[in-house]
Amino acid sequence: EFAAILALSVLIGALVILVAVAIGKQNSESSEENEQKKDADSTIEENAAKAPSKKQKQQQRPRKERPQQHTFSHQLLASGLKSHNGNVTCLDFSSNGKYLASCSDDRTIRIWSTKDFLDRDHKCLRANVEFDHVTLVRFSPDSRAFITWLANGETIRIYKMVKKDDGTFNFKAAPEDFPQRHKGIVLNIGIAETGKFIMSASVDTTIVIWDLKGEVLATINTNQMTNSHAAVSPCGRFVASCGFTTDVKVWEVCFGKTGEFREVVRAFDLKGHSAGVYSFDFSNDSRRMVTVSKDGTWKLWDTDVEYKKQQDPYLLRTVPSQVSEGSRIALSPDGRVVAVSNGSDIAMYNAVTGELEEEFHDVHSKEITDLKFDMNNRFLVSTGDRAIRVFHNVIGYRAAIQDMQTMLKKASNDGVRQRLQQQITDAENALETVLNGPKN
């Protein structure tokens, strides 16, 4: 009986131990599961705290930053005009010297006052181009209108500038655009100072001469394989073109005594480069021309010749220069200064001596697309990105002073001597002001 009781006690003890072990194991697993669940819940909560909501994601989405404006500084930089939101493609001064027009792929044309160039702020008038953008702009001779080339419409549109009582302008487009006539990309347009015709030129060697109402007067085939530049002379008589060939061709657009169109005749050629010509420019009186070529030189020409008697232009000077595809050249209206672009750099030369006097490097963030002197020989402007750079033409001041000093030595009349001396003093004072003025 004792043995039976002992065996039963051992059995019960074993069962108790087994139950305790089982319960302990279950509690351990349950505790581990709870711990894992707790950790998982903690991780989920942590990730949920870190992960923003959809609305927060939209709010925190990085903004598309506006590209930074290219910075440039130089002692001769008069100002920078920076109102355009897109790349500026073309510049033009009005013949009265009061305004500068600029156009951009931001679908605007802006009119700047040249008298504000030296001010801290530069206000401008804005003309919007609907459903298109303008790549070329040119003032009319009376400075009361401008002609434009529409990039998508591939045609000429004329805008009239209507002055309001407060002195600002409204811009009104003509009822109809010119008809489409070009098959290639148009590289330039121009309007004669006489107001008798408009020119448009494309890369496919075609130049079209229009009247002011959009009727085609004549079409010229330049036979240069491709055109790289074309322009109307400041006197309004000539149209010139350059391109793949080594020469620059010049035509006269002829009108009768009563103003009717007669014909376009070949006037003369500028022959002397050994490679294709990138660009050219006229002096204000059309008696001088400059050309820049792939051959690494620019040339100055005397074009005041009797071409109807088969007299050829005279080559006055050949100057080595750094050039690149698309180099532009500008001749100051008085013929004293030459500016040449090379990529984003500009070099300025004395036209008489051919000496390099100033260099500006990295003027724009991209290749320079336009380069021009103002009508009063005071400024040189350039563009190649969203900014327009305005430089003091100190080379022009120096050249003018040298010319007047030479004239002073030869003058025999006291009145002429006094007048020249006063002009020299004024020019020296103006130059001193520029060199010692505030630096941009």
C-alpha positions in Angstrom: 0.0 0.0 0.0 2.9 2.3 0.8 4.5 1.5 -2.5 1.2 2.3 -4.3 1.0 5.7 -2.5 4.6 6.5 -3.3 4.1 5.6 -7.0 1.0 7.8 -7.1 2.8 10.7 -5.5 5.7 10.4 -8.0 3.2 10.3 -10.9 1.3 13.4 -9.6 4.7 15.2 -9.1 5.7 14.4 -12.6 2.4 15.6 -14.0 2.7 18.9 -12.0 6.3 19.3 -13.3 5.1 18.7 -16.9 2.2 21.1 -16.6 4.5 23.8 -15.1 7.0 23.3 -17.9 4.2 23.5 -20.5 2.7 26.6 -18.9 6.2 28.2 -18.7 6.9 27.5 -22.3 3.5 28.9 -23.4 4.1 32.0 -21.3 7.5 32.4 -22.8 6.2 32.0 -26.4 3.4 34.4 -25.6 5.8 36.9 -24.1 8.1 36.6 -27.1 5.1 37.1 -29.5 4.0 40.1 -27.5 7.5 41.5 -27.6 7.8 40.9 -31.4 4.4 42.5 -31.9 5.4 45.4 -29.7 8.5 45.8 -31.7 6.6 45.6 -35.0 4.0 48.1 -33.8 6.8 50.3 -32.7 8.5 50.1 -36.1 5.2 50.8 -37.9 4.6 53.8 -35.7 8.1 55.0 -36.2 7.9 54.6 -40.0 4.5 56.2 -40.0 5.9 59.1 -38.1 8.8 59.4 -40.6 6.7 58.9 -43.7 4.7 62.1 -44.6 1.2 62.0 -45.8 0.4 62.3 -49.5 -0.6 65.9 -48.9 2.7 66.5 -47.1 4.5 64.8 -50.0 2.9 67.3 -52.4 3.8 70.2 -50.1 7.4 69.0 -49.6 8.0 68.2 -53.3 11.1 70.2 -54.3 10.3 73.2 -56.4 11.8 73.6 -59.8 14.4 76.3 -59.2 14.9 79.0 -61.8 18.3 78.7 -63.4 20.8 81.1 -61.9 21.7 84.2 -63.9 25.2 84.2 -65.3 27.3 86.7 -63.4 29.9 89.0 -65.1 31.7 92.1 -64.0 34.2 94.5 -65.7 35.4 98.0 -65.2 33.8 99.0 -68.6 30.5 97.3 -67.9 27.9 100.1 -67.8 24.9 98.0 -66.9 23.1 94.7 -67.3 19.5 94.5 -68.6 17.8 91.4 -67.1 14.0 91.6 -67.4 13.7 88.7 -69.9 12.8 85.2 -68.6 14.1 83.5 -71.7 17.2 83.7 -74.0 17.4 87.0 -75.9 17.9 86.4 -79.6 18.1 89.8 -81.2 18.8 93.5 -80.4 18.2 96.7 -82.3 18.6 100.4 -81.7 16.1 103.0 -83.0 17.6 105.4 -85.5 16.9 108.4 -83.1 19.1 106.7 -80.5 16.4 106.7 -77.8 15.4 103.1 -77.6 16.8 99.6 -77.6 14.5 96.7 -78.7 15.1 93.1 -77.6 13.2 89.9 -78.2 13.3 86.6 -76.5 11.8 83.1 -76.5 9.8 84.1 -73.4 7.2 85.5 -75.9 7.9 89.1 -75.2 9.5 92.1 -76.9 10.9 94.7 -74.6 11.7 98.4 -75.4 14.4 100.0 -73.2 15.3 103.7 -72.9 19.0 104.3 -73.6 19.0 107.3 -71.2 18.4 104.8 -68.4 21.5 102.7 -69.2 23.6 104.2 -66.4 20.8 104.2 -63.8 20.6 101.6 -61.1 17.1 100.4 -62.2 16.3 99.7 -65.8 12.6 99.9 -66.7 11.3 98.7 -70.0 8.0 98.5 -71.9 6.7 95.0 -72.7 4.9 93.8 -75.8 3.4 90.2 -75.6 3.4 87.9 -78.6 0.4 85.7 -78.6 0.8 81.9 -79.4 4.3 82.4 -80.7 7.7 84.0 -80.0 9.9 86.4 -81.9 13.4 85.7 -83.0 14.2 89.0 -84.8 13.2 92.6 -84.3 14.0 95.8 -86.2 12.8 99.4 -85.6 11.1 101.4 -88.4 13.0 104.5 -89.6 10.6 106.8 -87.7 11.0 104.8 -84.5 7.2 104.5 -84.2 6.9 100.8 -85.1 9.0 97.7 -85.4 9.0 94.6 -87.5 9.4 91.1 -86.1 10.0 87.5 -87.3 7.6 85.0 -85.8 9.4 81.7 -85.1 6.4 79.3 -85.4 4.4 81.4 -87.8 7.4 81.8 -90.0 6.4 85.2 -91.2 6.8 89.0 -90.6 4.6 90.8 -88.2 4.5 94.6 -87.8 3.8 96.3 -84.5 2.9 100.0 -84.1 4.0 101.9 -81.0 1.1 104.1 -79.9 2.2 106.7 -77.3 -0.2 107.3 -74.4 -0.8 110.4 -72.4 1.6 109.3 -69.6 4.5 108.9 -72.0 4.3 105.1 -72.2 3.4 103.1 -75.3 0.7 100.6 -76.4 1.8 98.0 -79.0 -0.7 97.2 -81.7 0.0 94.4 -84.2 -1.0 95.0 -87.8 -4.2 93.3 -88.9 -2.4 90.8 -91.1 1.0 89.1 -91.1 3.1 88.9 -94.2 2.6 85.8 -96.4 5.0 82.9 -96.0 7.7 82.9 -98.7 10.8 81.2 -97.1 11.5 77.5 -97.1 14.6 77.7 -94.9 15.2 79.2 -91.5 15.2 83.0 -91.6 18.4 84.4 -90.2 17.8 88.1 -90.5 15.3 90.8 -91.4 15.7 94.5 -92.0 14.0 97.7 -93.1 15.4 100.4 -95.3 16.0 103.8 -93.6 14.2 105.3 -96.6 11.1 103.3 -95.6 10.8 101.9 -99.1 11.3 98.2 -98.5 11.8 95.3 -96.1 14.2 92.5 -96.4 14.1 88.9 -95.1 16.9 86.4 -95.7 17.0 82.6 -95.0 19.9 80.1 -94.8 18.8 78.6 -98.1 20.5 81.4 -100.1 17.2 83.3 -100.6 16.6 87.0 -99.9 13.1 88.4 -100.3 12.5 92.2 -100.9 9.0 93.3 -99.7 7.1 96.5 -99.8 5.6 97.7 -96.5 2.3 96.0 -97.2 3.7 92.5 -97.6 3.9 92.3 -101.4 7.0 90.7 -102.8 9.1 93.1 -104.9 12.0 90.8 -105.8 13.7 87.6 -104.8 17.5 87.3 -104.8 19.4 84.0 -105.0 22.8 84.6 -103.4 24.4 81.5 -104.8 26.5 81.1 -101.7 25.4 77.5 -100.9 24.2 78.7 -97.5 23.7 82.2 -96.1 25.3 83.0 -92.7 24.3 86.7 -92.5 22.4 89.3 -94.5 21.5 93.0 -93.8 20.2 96.3 -95.2 22.8 99.1 -95.3 22.1 102.1 -93.0 21.7 104.4 -96.0 18.8 102.2 -97.2 20.2 101.6 -100.7 22.0 98.3 -100.4 21.3 94.7 -99.3 24.4 92.5 -98.6 24.9 88.8 -97.9 27.7 86.4 -96.9 27.9 82.7 -96.4 29.8 79.6 -97.3 31.8 81.4 -100.1 34.7 83.7 -99.5 33.1 86.9 -100.6 30.4 89.3 -99.5 27.9 90.2 -102.2 26.2 93.6 -102.2 23.1 94.6 -104.3 21.4 97.9 -104.8 17.6 98.1 -104.5 16.6 100.7 -107.1 13.5 102.9 -107.1 12.3 105.5 -109.6 12.0 109.2 -109.0 8.4 108.9 -108.0 9.1 106.1 -105.5 8.1 103.1 -107.6 10.3 99.9 -107.4 12.4 99.3 -110.4 14.9 96.5 -109.9 17.6 94.9 -107.8 21.1 95.1 -109.4 24.5 93.7 -108.3 26.6 96.6 -106.9 30.0 95.1 -105.8 31.7 92.3 -104.0 34.1 92.2 -101.1 36.8 89.7 -102.1 39.8 88.8 -100.1 39.0 86.2 -97.4 40.3 82.7 -97.9 37.4 80.9 -96.2 33.7 81.5 -95.6 32.5 84.7 -94.1 30.6 84.6 -90.8 29.3 88.2 -90.5 29.7 91.8 -91.7 28.6 95.3 -90.7 28.3 98.8 -92.1 29.3 102.2 -90.7 26.4 104.6 -90.4 27.2 106.3 -93.7 27.7 103.0 -95.5 31.2 104.2 -96.6 33.0 101.5 -94.6 32.3 97.8 -94.1 33.9 95.2 -91.8 33.9 91.4 -92.4 34.9 88.5 -90.2 35.8 85.1 -91.6 36.5 81.5 -90.8 40.1 82.2 -92.0 40.8 83.8 -88.6 40.8 87.5 -89.7 38.6 90.5 -89.8 38.9 93.1 -92.6 38.1 96.8 -93.0 36.9 98.0 -96.4 36.4 101.3 -98.1 33.1 100.9 -99.9 32.7 104.6 -101.0 33.3 103.7 -104.6 31.7 104.4 -108.0 30.6 100.8 -108.6 28.6 101.7 -111.7 32.0 102.5 -113.3 33.3 99.1 -112.2 35.3 100.5 -109.3 36.0 97.9 -106.6 36.0 98.5 -102.9 39.4 99.1 -101.3 40.8 96.7 -98.6 42.1 99.0 -95.9 43.2 96.5 -93.2 43.4 92.8 -92.4 43.7 91.9 -88.7 44.2 88.4 -87.1 41.4 87.6 -84.6 40.1 84.7 -82.5 36.9 83.5 -84.2 34.5 80.6 -84.0 31.4 79.3 -85.8 28.8 82.0 -85.5 31.2 84.9 -84.7 29.6 88.3 -85.0 31.3 91.6 -86.0 30.1 95.2 -85.3 31.4 98.5 -86.6 30.7 101.6 -84.6 28.5 104.1 -86.5 31.5 106.5 -86.8 33.7 103.7 -88.1 36.3 104.1 -85.4 35.9 100.8 -83.4 35.4 97.2 -84.4 34.0 94.5 -82.0 34.3 90.8 -82.7 32.7 87.9 -80.8 34.3 84.5 -80.3 31.9 82.2 -78.4 31.1 84.1 -75.2 34.1 86.5 -75.5 34.3 89.9 -77.1 37.4 91.7 -78.5 37.4 95.4 -79.3 39.8 96.9 -81.8 40.8 100.4 -83.0 39.6 100.3 -86.6 42.2 102.8 -87.8 45.3 101.1 -86.3 43.9 97.5 -86.0 45.2 97.3 -82.4 43.4 95.1 -79.9 42.5 97.4 -77.0 40.0 95.6 -74.9 38.9 92.0 -74.2 35.9 90.7 -72.3 35.8 87.0 -71.4 32.7 84.9 -70.5 30.4 87.8 -71.0 27.4 85.4 -71.3 26.7 81.8 -70.3 26.2 80.9 -73.9 27.5 81.9 -77.4 26.9 85.5 -78.2 24.0 85.9 -80.6 24.0 89.6 -81.2 26.4 92.5 -81.0 25.7 96.2 -81.7 26.9 99.7 -81.1 24.4 102.4 -80.2 23.8 105.3 -82.7 25.8 107.8 -80.6 28.9 105.6 -80.4 28.7 105.6 -76.5 27.8 101.9 -75.9 28.3 98.4 -77.2 25.6 95.9 -76.3 25.7 92.1 -76.5 23.4 89.2 -75.7 23.7 85.4 -75.6 21.5 84.3 -72.7 18.8 86.1 -70.7 20.9 89.2 -70.0 21.9 92.2 -72.2 25.3 93.6 -71.4 26.0 97.3 -72.0 29.6 98.3 -72.2 31.2 101.8 -72.3 32.8 102.4 -75.7 36.1 103.9 -74.3 37.9 102.8 -77.4 35.7 105.2 -79.3 36.4 108.0 -76.9 40.1 107.5 -77.3 40.0 107.2 -81.1 37.8 110.4 -81.3 40.3 112.3 -79.1 43.2 111.2 -81.3 41.4 112.2 -84.5 40.6 115.7 -83.1 44.1 116.2 -81.9 45.4 115.4 -85.4 42.8 117.9 -86.9 43.8 120.5 -84.3 47.5 120.4 -85.4 46.4 121.0 -89.0 43.7 123.7 -88.3 44.7 127.2 -89.3 41.5 129.0 -88.4 41.2 130.2 -84.7 37.5 129.5 -84.5 38.0 125.9 -85.7 40.9 125.5 -83.3 38.8 126.7 -80.3 35.9 124.5 -81.3 38.2 121.4 -81.6 39.9 122.1 -78.3 36.5 122.3 -76.6 35.5 119.1 -78.1 38.7 117.4 -77.0 38.2 118.7 -73.5 34.6 117.4 -73.4 35.7 114.0 -74.7 38.5 113.7 -72.2 36.1 114.6 -69.4 33.6 112.0 -70.5 36.3 109.4 -70.7 37.6 110.3 -67.3 34.1 110.0 -65.9 33.6 106.5 -67.4 37.0 105.2 -66.1 36.6 106.6 -62.6 32.8 106.1 -62.2 31.0 103.4 -60.2 32.1 99.8 -61.3 29.5 97.2 -62.1 
